[in-house]
Structures are given as C-alpha cells and as structure tokens.
Amino acid sequence: MPATPQTRASLWQIFGVFSKIGAFTIGGGYAMIPLIEREMLKRNWISSNEIDDVVVLAQSAPGLLAVNMAIFAGYKIRGIKGSIAATIGAVLPSFIMILLIAMFFTAFKENPIVTRIFQGLRPVAIALILVPAVNMAMKSRTKWWAWVITAATVVAVAFLKVSAIWIILAVLVCSLGIALIREGQRR
C-alpha cells in the first residue's frame, strides 16, 4: 500500500534519494539496507515495521536485493510510479560508474594508489553488510540454535571454503527433517 498523502513524496524526491543511496553504497544490496532505512524513516515515508517487511520481501523475491529493495520501498511510498523512480534511481549511478570504470580502469588497474583504494574499501563494505544482519538478528529475538547455524555457516564459507550451495541444501534437508519429525509427533 502506498504511503499516506501527508508523507507522500514526489517522484523526483524518490529518484534523488535512491540515486544517492545507489551512488554511495559499496558492498551490494545488504549494504543498502541501513541507508534505505535511515532515509525512509528520516522522511517519514515508511515506518520501521514496513522497512522490515520490505527487507523480507526483497530477500524472498528473485533478483538483486538492491533492486528488489528499491522496487518494494518505492511501491510503499508512491505505488508503481514510485517503484519505477526508486529502481531507476538505485541502478543508474552504479550503471554509470561501471560504464566509466570499464572505459578507463584498464589504464589504471595496476596503479598502486587504485589498488590501495580498493583494499581500503573492503572493510567498509564488510561493515555495511554486517550491520543490517546484526540489527535484523537482534530484532527477531532469534533462538540460540539460529546463532549456531549462522556462526557455523560463516566459518564453513569463510575459512573452510565450503560452497554456500551445499550449506543451503544441508539446512534445507535438516529443516525438512525436523518439520516432518515434529509433524509426526503431533499425530
């Protein structure tokens, strides 16, 4: 449902906010979550609960998280037109940057200053991804076993180089098994 008239934003405002988010977010869709949340709450465009709904919907829909976030947040603010404005705003800066990088980066890719810049951006990108993950976990009152699964997944992927696909399949099989056991106990 689009936002109420008293919090209604113009399409240019939506485009501008999502352009700013798209231009200054390094690290992908998860890094956008705290920026989108702050901008939406600051302008009273979306409530805190609606932000959580947008994140869940964006994660469950196929496609890029950043694009899905823009689509759902824009829709909450101004319907389909807001969705289009937010999506174009979120994608356009990255598209222009990648185009420029593709045109000029080959001349500078071996430059030590450029290499150091990208090395300096890595920790920032990691922090921007971890902050929304921790915030969501704290809000959800997650059970202890969910934290164990999270920690085991981080260790398996980061240090043991296990493919995320195998982890997803293993958790899916275990979850299905637990659900079937619980269903059998209810009968």
C-alpha positions as CSV (number, residue, x, y, z in Angstrom):
1,M,0.0,0.0,0.0
2,P,1.5,3.4,-1.0
3,A,2.3,5.9,1.7
4,T,-0.4,8.3,3.2
5,P,-0.8,11.7,1.5
6,Q,0.9,13.6,4.4
7,T,4.1,11.6,3.9
8,R,3.7,11.5,0.1
9,A,6.9,12.2,-1.8
10,S,7.4,13.4,-5.3
11,L,8.8,11.0,-7.9
12,W,11.9,13.3,-8.2
13,Q,12.5,13.1,-4.4
14,I,12.3,9.3,-4.5
15,F,14.6,9.2,-7.5
16,G,17.0,11.6,-5.8
17,V,17.1,9.7,-2.5
18,F,17.6,6.3,-4.2
19,S,20.2,7.8,-6.6
20,K,22.2,9.0,-3.5
21,I,21.9,5.6,-1.9
22,G,22.9,3.8,-5.2
23,A,25.9,6.1,-5.7
24,F,27.3,5.9,-2.2
25,T,26.6,2.2,-1.3
26,I,29.6,-0.1,-1.7
27,G,29.0,-3.8,-1.0
28,G,25.8,-4.6,-2.7
29,G,22.2,-4.9,-1.6
30,Y,22.8,-5.7,2.1
31,A,25.0,-2.6,2.4
32,M,22.0,-0.6,1.2
33,I,19.6,-1.7,4.0
34,P,20.8,0.7,6.7
35,L,20.9,3.6,4.3
36,I,17.4,2.9,2.9
37,E,16.1,2.5,6.5
38,R,17.6,5.8,7.6
39,E,16.4,7.8,4.6
40,M,12.9,6.4,4.7
41,L,12.5,6.9,8.5
42,K,14.0,10.4,8.4
43,R,11.5,11.5,5.8
44,N,8.6,9.5,7.4
45,W,8.0,7.8,4.1
46,I,7.9,4.3,5.6
47,S,7.6,3.1,9.2
48,S,10.1,0.9,10.9
49,N,7.9,-2.2,10.7
50,E,7.3,-1.5,7.0
51,I,11.1,-1.4,6.5
52,D,11.4,-4.9,7.9
53,D,8.6,-6.1,5.6
54,V,10.4,-4.5,2.6
55,V,13.6,-6.3,3.6
56,V,11.9,-9.7,3.9
57,L,10.0,-9.3,0.6
58,A,13.2,-8.1,-1.2
59,Q,15.1,-11.1,0.1
60,S,12.4,-13.6,-0.9
61,A,11.9,-12.3,-4.4
62,P,14.2,-13.4,-7.2
63,G,16.8,-10.9,-8.4
64,L,19.2,-8.4,-7.0
65,L,18.5,-7.4,-3.4
66,A,19.2,-3.7,-4.1
67,V,16.8,-3.6,-7.0
68,N,14.1,-5.5,-5.0
69,M,14.5,-3.1,-2.1
70,A,14.1,-0.1,-4.4
71,I,11.0,-1.7,-6.0
72,F,9.2,-2.5,-2.8
73,A,10.2,0.7,-0.9
74,G,9.2,2.8,-4.0
75,Y,5.9,1.0,-4.2
76,K,5.2,1.5,-0.5
77,I,5.9,5.3,-1.0
78,R,4.1,6.0,-4.3
79,G,2.8,2.8,-5.8
80,I,4.0,1.7,-9.3
81,K,5.4,5.1,-10.3
82,G,7.4,5.3,-7.0
83,S,8.7,1.8,-7.7
84,I,10.0,2.8,-11.1
85,A,11.5,6.0,-9.8
86,A,13.3,4.3,-6.9
87,T,14.6,1.4,-9.1
88,I,16.0,3.8,-11.8
89,G,17.5,5.9,-9.1
90,A,19.1,3.0,-7.3
91,V,20.5,1.4,-10.5
92,L,21.5,4.4,-12.6
93,P,24.6,5.6,-10.6
94,S,26.0,2.1,-10.5
95,F,25.4,1.7,-14.2
96,I,27.2,4.9,-15.0
97,M,30.1,4.1,-12.6
98,I,30.6,0.6,-14.1
99,L,30.5,2.1,-17.6
100,L,33.2,4.7,-16.7
101,I,35.3,2.1,-14.9
102,A,35.1,-0.2,-17.9
103,M,36.1,2.6,-20.2
104,F,39.1,3.8,-18.1
105,F,40.1,1.2,-15.5
106,T,42.3,-0.9,-17.7
107,A,44.8,2.0,-17.8
108,F,44.8,2.3,-14.0
109,K,44.3,-1.2,-12.7
110,E,48.0,-1.7,-11.9
111,N,48.3,1.7,-10.2
112,P,49.3,1.2,-6.5
113,I,47.0,4.0,-5.4
114,V,44.0,2.5,-7.1
115,T,44.9,-0.9,-5.5
116,R,45.1,0.7,-2.0
117,I,41.8,2.4,-2.5
118,F,40.0,-0.8,-3.3
119,Q,41.8,-2.5,-0.3
120,G,40.6,0.3,1.9
121,L,37.0,-0.1,0.7
122,R,36.8,-3.8,1.6
123,P,36.4,-3.4,5.4
124,V,33.8,-0.7,4.8
125,A,31.8,-3.0,2.6
126,I,32.0,-5.8,5.1
127,A,30.8,-3.5,7.9
128,L,27.9,-2.2,5.8
129,I,26.8,-5.8,5.2
130,L,27.2,-6.9,8.8
131,V,25.3,-4.0,10.4
132,P,21.9,-4.9,8.9
133,A,22.4,-8.6,9.6
134,V,23.1,-8.0,13.2
135,N,20.3,-5.5,13.5
136,M,17.8,-7.9,12.0
137,A,19.0,-10.7,14.2
138,M,18.6,-8.6,17.3
139,K,15.1,-7.5,16.3
140,S,13.9,-11.0,15.6
141,R,14.8,-12.5,19.0
142,T,16.5,-15.3,17.3
143,K,16.8,-18.7,19.2
144,W,20.2,-19.9,20.2
145,W,20.4,-22.6,17.5
146,A,19.9,-19.9,14.8
147,W,23.0,-18.2,16.1
148,V,24.9,-21.5,16.0
149,I,23.8,-22.1,12.4
150,T,24.9,-18.6,11.5
151,A,28.3,-18.9,13.1
152,A,28.8,-22.4,11.5
153,T,27.9,-21.0,8.1
154,V,30.4,-18.1,8.4
155,V,33.1,-20.5,9.5
156,A,32.3,-23.0,6.7
157,V,32.2,-20.4,3.9
158,A,34.9,-18.1,5.0
159,F,37.5,-20.4,6.4
160,L,36.8,-23.9,5.1
161,K,35.8,-22.7,1.6
162,V,32.6,-24.8,1.6
163,S,30.2,-23.7,-1.2
164,A,27.2,-21.8,0.1
165,I,25.0,-24.1,-2.1
166,W,26.0,-27.1,0.0
167,I,25.2,-25.3,3.2
168,I,21.8,-24.2,1.9
169,L,21.0,-27.7,0.8
170,A,22.1,-29.1,4.2
171,V,20.0,-26.6,6.1
172,L,17.0,-27.3,3.8
173,V,17.3,-31.1,4.4
174,C,17.7,-30.7,8.2
175,S,14.8,-28.2,8.4
176,L,12.6,-30.5,6.4
177,G,13.5,-33.5,8.6
178,I,12.8,-31.5,11.8
179,A,9.5,-30.4,10.4
180,L,8.5,-33.9,9.4
181,I,9.5,-35.3,12.9
182,R,7.5,-32.5,14.6
183,E,4.5,-33.2,12.4
184,G,4.7,-37.0,13.2
185,Q,4.8,-36.2,17.0
186,R,1.6,-34.1,16.7
187,R,-0.3,-37.1,15.4
